[in-house]
Amino acid sequence: MPDADTTTATPAPAGRKRLVSGPGLLLVWLYGVMVVGAVSRSAYQISTEFHRAPLAYSLSAVAALAYAFITYSLVRGGETARRAALFCCAAELAGVLAVGTWTVLRPDSFPDTTVWSQFGMGYLFIPVILPVTGMLWLRRKR
């Protein structure tokens, strides 16, 4: 009977460079946590209080989709996934900066907060730090 060795990691499929190694593993973990937080927050708010702050809750759902796509791309690996994740990280950062600035300058526009409000202050500023870190990691993995 052959020995089943479960301690070795399976290599990425041919032609796909692994993006989840070293600090990339922490990045995937953090994005995964943000997916859970943003999805559960937006799902609850949209299903129970959407009439109160539709823009804020919709933006939280957009953030959740961005986090989910980036997490998937990092796990998938390969050059196409790396480029897609890099683009999405840049779009995420633009969203965080735009919504963060908007919520600081015009807080009355948002009766409730979003994941990206005040640059992610409610999430320990992880929403503004994460895409920068992701872009640096993805550029390095080129």
C-alpha positions in Angstrom: 0.0 0.0 0.0 1.4 3.4 -0.9 2.0 5.8 1.9 -0.5 8.8 2.0 1.6 11.8 2.7 -0.7 14.7 3.6 2.0 17.0 4.8 3.2 18.2 1.4 1.3 21.0 -0.4 0.0 20.2 -3.8 1.7 22.2 -6.5 -0.2 24.7 -8.6 -1.5 23.3 -12.0 1.0 23.6 -14.9 1.4 27.2 -16.0 -0.1 28.7 -12.8 2.2 30.4 -10.4 1.2 30.2 -6.8 0.2 33.5 -5.2 -0.5 32.0 -1.8 2.9 31.6 -0.2 4.6 33.4 2.7 2.9 36.8 3.2 0.4 35.9 0.5 -1.2 33.4 2.9 -1.8 36.1 5.4 -3.3 38.3 2.7 -5.7 35.5 1.7 -6.7 35.0 5.3 -7.3 38.7 5.9 -9.3 39.0 2.7 -11.3 35.9 3.7 -12.1 37.6 7.1 -13.2 40.8 5.3 -15.4 38.7 3.0 -17.2 37.2 5.9 -17.5 40.5 7.7 -18.7 42.5 4.7 -21.1 39.8 3.4 -22.7 39.2 6.7 -23.0 43.0 7.4 -24.4 43.9 4.0 -26.8 40.9 3.9 -28.2 41.7 7.3 -28.5 45.4 6.5 -30.0 45.0 3.1 -32.5 42.4 4.2 -33.7 44.3 7.3 -33.0 48.1 6.9 -32.3 48.8 3.2 -34.9 51.7 3.2 -32.8 53.5 5.8 -29.5 53.8 3.9 -29.6 52.1 0.5 -26.4 53.7 -0.7 -24.4 52.7 2.3 -25.7 49.1 2.4 -25.2 48.7 -1.4 -21.6 50.0 -1.1 -21.0 47.4 1.7 -22.2 44.7 -0.7 -19.9 46.0 -3.4 -17.0 45.8 -1.0 -17.9 42.2 -0.1 -17.9 41.3 -3.8 -14.5 42.9 -4.3 -13.1 41.0 -1.3 -14.5 37.7 -2.5 -13.1 38.2 -6.0 -9.7 39.1 -4.8 -9.6 36.1 -2.4 -10.6 33.8 -5.2 -8.0 35.2 -7.5 -5.3 34.9 -5.0 -6.2 31.3 -4.3 -6.6 30.4 -8.0 -3.1 31.7 -8.9 -1.6 32.2 -12.3 -0.8 35.3 -14.3 -4.4 36.1 -15.4 -5.6 35.8 -11.8 -2.7 37.9 -10.6 -3.6 40.7 -13.1 -7.3 40.5 -12.3 -6.6 40.7 -8.5 -4.2 43.6 -9.1 -6.8 45.5 -11.0 -9.5 44.7 -8.4 -7.2 45.8 -5.6 -6.6 49.1 -7.4 -10.4 49.5 -7.9 -10.9 48.6 -4.2 -8.4 51.3 -3.1 -10.1 53.9 -5.3 -13.4 53.0 -3.7 -12.1 53.1 -0.2 -10.5 56.5 -0.9 -13.6 57.9 -2.6 -16.1 56.6 0.0 -13.8 57.5 2.8 -13.3 61.1 1.6 -17.1 61.4 0.9 -18.0 60.2 4.4 -15.5 62.6 6.0 -16.6 65.6 4.0 -20.3 64.9 3.8 -21.3 62.6 6.7 -24.9 63.6 6.3 -25.0 61.7 2.9 -24.6 58.4 4.8 -27.2 57.8 7.6 -25.3 54.6 8.4 -21.7 53.5 7.8 -20.3 51.3 5.1 -17.3 49.0 5.3 -15.3 51.8 3.6 -16.7 54.7 5.7 -14.0 57.0 7.1 -11.4 54.9 5.3 -12.5 51.7 7.1 -12.2 53.1 10.6 -14.9 50.6 11.8 -12.6 47.8 10.6 -9.4 49.1 12.1 -8.5 50.8 8.8 -7.9 47.3 7.2 -10.0 48.3 4.2 -7.4 51.0 3.3 -4.3 49.0 4.2 -5.3 45.7 2.6 -5.5 46.8 -1.1 -2.1 48.6 -0.8 -0.6 45.5 0.7 -2.3 43.4 -1.9 -1.0 45.5 -4.8 2.6 45.4 -3.4 2.4 41.6 -3.0 0.9 41.1 -6.5 3.5 43.3 -8.1 6.2 41.4 -6.4 4.8 38.0 -7.6 5.0 39.1 -11.2 
